[in-house]
């Protein structure tokens, strides 16, 4: 209990009490030196007999010094400062009692010295300590009066004997001094407790203000908008980090400079709805669009012209607006192109059908005309394929996901490939996945993805090779996903082309449309998945598809 009573945390209270004890040692030394030194000086000049010789005063001063030095040494090694404080004040009372006793007890001029340890106890140990010291002081003082009344002082004092006061006088002295001791203890402890509570509240308030100041500084520095404050003379008083990034200036370059000379475009315009947009000249000479607003800054001194400006860089917003307009324009063009392509299909089908009828009528009689008809039919079929891919890319279908066996999709893909007259058995398709593996996807769209990827790998290996399709279900955190990889033995994709293979109309094939991989990327994205490609020269290409599973 003696080590825990404080409004401060334990460690803070201990350090505070330790500092107070150090002050106690200093004040005790000064008091002993000044009070007893002056007393010795007065006694040396006086010819009246005194019960307290100069030698005793000197011995008492030396004793106080030695006790203080010992206490200061012990203060470095003890752990409970509160108990140590009790011991210090009690010993001070005993030293005071010795001083009073040897200076005449009831007739001693040093009786008032009792107030010092009582006040010290009240300030160091609060009400409990102050009242305890008052009680000990009263008790020891009463013992001194009893010794004086019984005449024991003649045997204890080595100097002249003083006349013994009457019992009534001793009782009166005891009651007055005892009451004074307790009153001083109550007053000093009350003041000490109030001071302690005020210090604790002040310390907490200071800590809260420090936290608020730190929070304000963090918000001021980390806010995305630039913040500039100016005083009544339009001089810049603060400039946050975002403002530095927007303008290119450092805060140290602009503080105490007039804002109109640096940023003349920032004017406190009234009556304008929304945020005014102006061109701001950066430090490097670049002009950037910014939006800004301003408000009166309420300061403690009641400044009428103090303002705060907030600025935001609109460069990215302008770029995004341009991109949105461009995207809308391209969407309109794409929709128009899709309509035109759709209109091309009907006459193209008529041309292809007519050419096939003419080829049947010509027969083998006219080889040259028949060859021309075959060219028309072949190119019509190629244009039909291009139009179909374009319409598929421009108007992608929403996937209708369902559970299905992955091996069935691979088998159907292989059957379609083998129906191509140009398919060569030297190209082997190897399966590396469990037979019971299932996928959650639109079967038609995922089959189209596998067909496009396998066709590209097959066409990249004219002399044959292996196409390995691997798949496995895996868990990433709390979510499950299906990983599909397709690896071939082809020559690989050049490094400069790899970042663009999923771009529409990018192709290195002579008769390619550049839409195959773009459609693959679009289908996988519509399933909420991802696709990536890795390739090395003469080591083939590997496509990796990640599809989420419910």
Buried (B, 14 or more C-beta within 10 A) or exposed (E): EBBEEBBBEEEEBBEBBBEBBEEBBEEBBEBBEEBBEEBBEEBEEEEEEBBBBBEBBEEBBEEBBEBBEEBBEEBEEEEEBBEBBBEBBBEBBBBBBBBBBBBBBBBBEBBEBBBBBBBBBBBBBBBBBBBBBBBBBBBBBBEBBEBBBEEEBEEEBEEEEBEBBEEEBBBEBBEEBBEBBBEBBBBBBBBBBEEBEEEBEEBEEEEEEEEEEEEEEEEBEEBEBBBBBBBEEBBBBBBBBBBBEBBBBEBEBBEEBBBEEBBEBBBBEEEEEEBBBBEBBBEEEEEBBBBBBBEEBEEEEEBEEBBBBBBBBBEEEEEEEEEEEEEEEEEEEBEEBBEEBBEBBEEBEEBBEBBBEBBEEBEEEEEEBBEBBEEBBEBBEEBBEBBBBBBBBBEBEEBEBEEBBBBEBBEBBBEBBEEEEEBEEEBEBEBEBEEEBBBBBBBEBBBBBBBBBBBBBBEBBEEEBBBBBBBEBEEEEEEEBBBBBBBBBBBBBEEEEBEEBBEBEBBEEEEBBBBBBBBBBBBBEBBEBBBEBBBEEEBBBBBBBBBBBE
